[in-house]
Amino acid sequence: MSRFNWKPLLLACLIVSIGQLSLGLIFPSLPWIAQDLGITSEQAQLLVSGYLLGFGPSQLVYGPMSDVFGRRPVLLSGLLIALLGLTLAVTHADSFNWLLAGRFVQGLGAGSVAVLARATIRDSYQSHDLVKAMTWVAIVAAFTPIVAPVIGGIVNHYSGWLAVFILLLGYIMVIWLVLLLTFKETLNTTSKPQSVGKLVISYFSLMKERHFLTFAGLGWINFSLVVISISLMPFIMQVQIGMPSDEYALWAMVPAFGLLSGGIVCQRLRPVLGTQKILQLAPVVHFVAGTVLLLAPVEPIWMSCGHFLLAMANGMAFPCAQSLLLVPYGNKAGTVSALSGACQMVFASLLSSALLKLGISEAWHLGGLMLVASGIGVVLVHLGSRSEQGREAVAALN
């Protein structure tokens, strides 16, 4: 057995951390920004939505561009755009409009990291190593948003909110230099440039493929559960249970360990059971998590147990689903990752907003939602594995 090459994975983890830190570090600073700039809390929230407005759709551009020009130049260019946006924000921090413009430009640049972290992994690894690498990237992608607000809160407390932006600027600058010096092109064969019309047709064509819809859909469902649970858990734990915020900060680390546990389970059991079996097992864990939240008393230990199992199921499902999704597409991995990532954010945003407006607010609501999601997960795995591309992908990874 060949020795696992850790370098592409470590670089991919650095790359994917940028997008998550860019979002999570800012959350604790929003009330202070509103106070210092004399704006409302709703206006301060635009610093988050403005970033996401640039981040989400830009993935649809970076993916195809990386298939044509290569991963390295597109990634380095995207990070330069993110650095430009942060520079605008830092140098014009006394103006909310400039701050918002800087965040939007930062999002436009940061959209490159979500696509290219997955695409470079697909380029660099095959079979068992691909799932192993995807597992660690998924862990970093989910663990970083949990840690980021803690770091942002500490920096904001001791040095002010502007220091948070400066820290982020320095972090991305260091990673850009590291990538400039160490990151080598991972795409062996580039594609021919497509016109905008052909690119749109290509995206619509993917949306008609059962293989894409099933395995990408698993990621959309899992990410939506994460977004909804993150939105509801602070309310359940702090308002309904009455837990103080400093105590909740400790309990909020529980899902991070759940995700890590899911990744370890995937690493250990997948070589024995196979990728498809792990994907079939993940909805079972989701079902157990939903049952706990649906039936258990609203107490910290039970709520955290349900959240732990939810994160564990995601840690098992996401790397396997992403690996099976990307295997058949070869040099189109950038385009596929772009469409999958953009749809994931849009789907999660629309679904979570709709459910929250409908009044989902109780632990049992979340539990019932998980039961429904587990059923959908079983159906998607079954349909995806029965397609021709699905069978070939499963055979390639087992």
Sequence and secondary structure as in RCSB ss.txt:
>XXXX:A:sequence
MSRFNWKPLLLACLIVSIGQLSLGLIFPSLPWIAQDLGITSEQAQLLVSGYLLGFGPSQLVYGPMSDVFGRRPVL
LSGLLIALLGLTLAVTHADSFNWLLAGRFVQGLGAGSVAVLARATIRDSYQSHDLVKAMTWVAIVAAFTPIVAPV
IGGIVNHYSGWLAVFILLLGYIMVIWLVLLLTFKETLNTTSKPQSVGKLVISYFSLMKERHFLTFAGLGWINFSL
VVISISLMPFIMQVQIGMPSDEYALWAMVPAFGLLSGGIVCQRLRPVLGTQKILQLAPVVHFVAGTVLLLAPVEP
IWMSCGHFLLAMANGMAFPCAQSLLLVPYGNKAGTVSALSGACQMVFASLLSSALLKLGISEAWHLGGLMLVASG
IGVVLVHLGSRSEQGREAVAALN
>XXXX:A:secstr
     HHHHHHHHHHHHHHHHHHHTTGGGHHHHHHHHT  HHHHHHHHHHHHHHHHHHHHHHHHHHHHH HHHHH
HHHHHHHHHHHHHHHHTTT HHHHHHHHHHHHHHHHHHHHHHHHHHHHH  HHHHHHHHHHHHHHHHHHHHHHHH
HHHHHHHHH HHHHHHHHHHHHHHHHHHHHHH     SS      HHHHHHHHHHHHT HHHHHHHHHHHHHHHH
HHHHHHHHHIIIIIIS   HHHHHHHTTHHHHHHHHHHHHHHHHHHHH HHHHHHHHHHHHHHHHHHHHHS S H
HHHHHHHHHHHHHHHHHHHHHHHHHHGGGGGGHHHHHHHHHHHHHHHHHHHHHHHHHTT  SHHHHHHHHHHHHH
HHHHHHHHHHHSHHHHHHHHHH 
